Amino acid sequence: MAAPALVALAHGSRDPRSAATIKALVAEVKTMRPDLRIETAFLDLSRPSFDTVVDRLVKAGFDEIVVVPLLLTEAFHAKVDVPGAVAAATARHQGLKMRATRVLGMETAFLEVLDVRLREALREARVRELDALVLAAAGSSDALANQAVARLARTWGTRHKLPVTAAFASAAPPAAGEAVRAFRAEGRRHIAVASLFLAPGFLPDRAAELALEAGAVAVSEPLGAHPEVARVILARYAVGAVELVPV
């Protein structure tokens, strides 16, 4: 009996760098579990669509699918878009069992990836001294999602014994530039910004632009195709696969 297929479901973006990064991340997952059928799908703006991938898997004989949302917060896309897409696809295919796992979320393992990306940015900018950090995320109208980012920022700051502020590219203050300016008003001059985004796109670009304009010494790239992120995807899949087993 074949293991359930894994669909890594991202939101999608008009920026081609985003889809390329997501596909590279899923390729990393495939190297870790070559025994699994693993597909990339997008809710919107990028291809292949979720429906196309589900139809393909059903045609290939899969009657169990675990959907792992490639999202960092439990906000609107996780609470509305993903369940809606799963329900619609399940309704179209009689006998198909499909379960969406929880999102990737604010895993402490991602702090290792943030550190790697930030060290890369600091080397490129030839910066050796820091006195403050900003953790830049997408932002949401969901206060709980923003609070999750703020908690991760505090944990990250404790690790580095530096003050850290969470900043948001949309829907909630402060913006990355505002966070940098607030630290500079305190007399801090070596402020770096880490990008808590999964892939490049408009929001991380905007956050980086505002941060650099405000005086940040370096801004990291998004998490991207890192093995730690791939491992979290597989951990979510493992839970989802168990939940598909009849009790």
N, C-alpha and C positions, 0 to 999 in steps of 0.2 A: 504494500500500500504506500503510495507516494506521500511524502510530507506535504503539508499545505504550501501553496505558493506564497511568496512574499511580494507584496506590492509596496514599494517605497513611494509614498504620495506626497509630492511637494506642491506648493501653491502655484508656482509658475510666474514668469516675468517677461516683459517685452525685451529685457536686456539679455542678449544671447550668452553673456558670461555666466548668468545665473543657471540656465539649463545645463550648460557645459560643466559647471562645477558640481551640480547635483548628480549628473551622470557619472562624473569621475568618482564621487563619493560612493555611489551604488556599485561601481566597478570594484572599489575597495572592499565592499561588503561581499561581493561575489568571490573575491580571492580568498576570503576567510571561510566561506561555505559553498564550495563549488558543487556540492551535492544538492543544493536547493535550486528551485526555479525562482529567480529573482527578477522583478521587472521594475522599471521606473515609470511613474505616471505623474500627470499634472492636473490640478483642478481647473486651471485657466491659463490662458496666454501662451502656453508652451505645449509642445507635443512630445510624446503621445498623450492623448486624453485618458482619463481614468476609465471611461466607458470602453474605449478602444482596447485598452490593456485587459480589462476584465473579460471582454468578449473573446479576445485572443486566448486567454487562459482556459476559459470554458470550452472553447473549440478544441484545445489541446488535451482536454480530458480532466482538468482540475475541477473538483467540486468543493474544495476547501481553500479559502484565501485569507491570509492575514494581512491587513493593511496597516502599515506603520506611517503615521503622519510625520513628515519631516518639518515639524514646527517646534519652535522653542518655547512657546507659551500656550497656556490653555485659554486662548481668547476666541474671538468670533469664528475664525476659520475652523478651529478645533471643535467648538461647541455646536456649530450650525452647518458649515459647508461639508465637513468630512462625514458626519452622520447622515446628512441628506444624500450625499453621493453614494454612500454604502447602501442605504435603504433603497434608493432607486435602482441600483445595479442588481441588488438581491431580488427585487420584485420582478426584474426582467428575465431572470434565469431560475426556473423552477428547480428545486433541489440543491441550489448553491448555498453553501454555508460560508459566511464571510464575517470576520470580526475586525473592527478597528481597535488598535491598541491606544494607550495613552501617548501623548506627544513625547518628543525627545526631552523637552523640558529644560530645567536649569540644573543639570547634573554637575556635581562637583568635579567629575572627571573632565568636564569641559574647561575647568580652570587650567589644567595642564596644557590644553590646546591654546587657550588665550595666552599663556606664558610663552609658548613656542612662537606664535604669531607676533607677539609684542617684541620678543628678542630679535626676531628678523627685522622688524621695523626700526628698532633702536640701532641695530648694526648698520642698516642702510643710512640712517640719519646721523650716524656717528655720535650718538648720545650715550653717555656713561653714567649720568647722575639723574635721579628722579626724586621729586619731593611730593608728588601727588599723582593719582590715577583717576581716569574717568572710564566707566564701563558704558559704552553706547549700545543701545538696543533699539528695536523698531518702535516700541511704544504701542499702547492700546487704550481704548476707551474703557477697558475692563481693569478696574483698580487692582484686583487680585493678581492679574498677570504682571502689572508693573511692580507690585510688591515682591513678586518672586524674583524679578531682576534686581531689585534693591537688596534683597537678602543675599543673593549670590555676590553682589558687589561688596557687601560687608565681609563676607567670608574671604573673598579675594584680598581685600585690604588687610585683614588680619594675618593672612599668610605672608604678605610682603611688608607688614608693619608700616603701611603708608595710608594716608587718608584717601578714600575712594568715594566718588559720587556716581550714582547711576544717572544716565542721561538718555533721552528718547528722541528719536527722529520724527515722530509724529504723535499726535493725540494727547500728549502729556508733557508737562515741564519737568526738569529743565532740558533745553536742547543742548547738544554737545558743546556748542560755542559758549552758551551761558554758564555751563559747568566749569569750563576752562577759565572764563573771565572771573568767576567767583573765587576760584583758587588763586588767580593772579592778584585779586584784590586783597587777599590775605598775605601777599608777599611771596607766594610760591612761583617759581619761574620755570621749573622743569617738570612739565605736566604731559603725561602720555595718555593716549586714548586707545582702548582695546575695543574692537568691533565684535559685539556679540550678535552677529548675523551668521546665517548658515552659508550664504553665497553672496557674491557681488550683485549690485543693482543700484537703483536710484536712491533708496534710503541710506544704505551705507556710504555711498558717494557723497550724499548731502551732509551726513553727519561728519565725515572726514573733512569736507570743505569748510564747514562752520568751525570745526575744532582748530584747524590750521590757521584760519583767519583770526581766531581769537588768541593764538599764540602757543598752541600745543607743539611740543617738540617732535612728536611722532604719532602716527596713527597706524594701527595694525590692520592687516587684511582680515576678512571674515574667517570663520573656523575652517570651512572648506573640506576637502577630501582628506581627512586625518583619520588614522586607525582608531583613535578613541571614539570618534563620532560613529564610525562603522560598528564598533563593538556595542555601543548603546542601541543602535538599530537592531542588531541581532538579539540583544537582551529583551527588547520590546517584542520582537517576533517570537521568542521562546515562550513568553508569558501568553501571548495571543494564541499560539499553537496549542498550548495546554488547555486553554479556555474553550477551544473548539471540540475537545474530547467529551463525548457524552458522559454524564455522571451516572 
